[in-house]
């Protein structure tokens, strides 16, 4: 199996290099409006945003920042297939401008923007990112009434492009091989995710250091497995250091990234070298966790009714039987990006659906 991956160093507000209906899944984390580290970026996109911030007009800056993002959301509507899924990781912001301290609800604004475009909201995920700092509380601390709740979560907003779900031929091999374990389903499709911490990239580049925040690879990897199948194409319009593309490679999907800063592509070149090891580690961890699940269930007297086709272990449901993993054997650089070669984890046979 082969997957293809490319990065467009361009503004995602015009993704002309991506054909209409060419993408099955979007996984991205945009710059968060009213988070100070993104002020300069937004001001570059629209100079009036800087003027609003300088004047202490937080609400006007907030609205203008979201207006700067809206052309990207319109492009997602165009490039996603009918029934395709968009997963947007975003956090709300708290900020003091002038005499005003308030929360800026980014998730609510993005939800409204997507609904206006005709996307169907699906149940969202609350990603809890706890901080154990003893000084994390804002306001008057232990004295009422002027303390403030600390934001320790972000949202993964999930949208479907239109009301119709994607269709597959009955018994589609690539869909059934893309199955996840029953116990993974119970964990991944919970509306609260815990135990996944944020990630800071170590960048030796002055111009990029202030834009180095990234989600851990586990977040896009889960979402890609939840909402796409082998051979699908995953788009990240705010590509950054390429974490979504790394996850897509590890998951056996194609990927496209859009990024304004060409230097990030250089950072990604170094990360790609580790993809074979990363994909093997992720798959081994999933297999190990399932074997442990089976062992514990049997100790409790549970009997499994189905046997996996490609592995020497049982599974809980009929739909899991065809599950199959394809770790990355090696990655080659091409004229348009990267080509990842995947080998079947079990018997090495060519998948039926290629």
Phi, psi and omega in degrees: 000141177236146171232152183242144186218131179219156179235128175258116176276090187195172180279123183289355176288348174219093182262057182297339179283353179250124182289157175298138179060035182259357188233138178261336185212139171246129173229118185204162172228103184285167169299135185274117176305139178073009165269125193301328183297341181258003184303313184296321178299312180294323179294327175293324179288326181210103184302336180295337178296317176298322178296316179298319180294316180298328181276358181075018181266083185296318183295319179294320178296317180301311181297318181292324177297317179290327175297327178292334180274338189300324176299330177294316180297323177295323177293324176298320177301321182288315189277339180284139174292160173301129183085356177294160187246141172241126178246117185245112176271119182211149176244154172284167183233141169247139185200147174253123173232121186064233179264006187253125168248131182202171174260139175251113190273085181297321184297322181292322181292318180293321177302315180295318181296320180290321178298321180296332180277353179099008174286148177261116178294136174248168180306134184268167179246135173261112180265108184274123182238081188290150173240133181260013182295135178287349181247023186283343186282139184254155177090225188269016175062245185269006182252122176286158005251016193254029172268163183232143175297137178274129177283114179237028180215158170233170181250146162247101180277134185239128182229147171253139180280089181093172186280345187265132176283156178295143178258145174228152176295149181306131179070022183315116183302317183290333177287315182288328175290338179276003182301156174246164181290151180304316182289332174292320179303316182296329181274312185293323184267016167289149181277000174230124177254131177232166176080006178247107182271158176291171185226135174249125179278136176274107184244127177266060184208114186303321185288341184255343189302323181284354179241034190262004180291138180209153173278155178292152185301336179300326182294302178294328180298315177301309184298321179296319178289328181287324194237016177210173179233167178309137178089349176292165176248131181250131181248136170234106182283350175235073198290320179060235181272007171085023182298322179296320179293321176300316180295321179296318176301312182297332183265001179075033176242158173281163180212153173226135177234145173244132183211134181285327186265112180297335181297334181294331178297326177294320176299319181294323179307321181286328181286329183300325183302336183266000185299315178304316178295317180300312183295321179295319179295317180298314182294316179298322179295319178294317179295317179298318180296323179291317179299322177294320177300316180296315181298316180294321179296320180292325176297330178274006177086013181277142178248139180259136185267353185224149179247133177296142182287327189249000184221158182270057174207158177275166176226163187282319188239161179298324184289344178278348190300324183272001181310137183207142182251147180227082179293159180282125175278313177199162180237133179243141175279137179239178179296328184256359181156246184220150175238119178257130178257124183250140176245139178301137183290334186263274188258357175078008179289153178289132179301147181294335192264359181283000000 
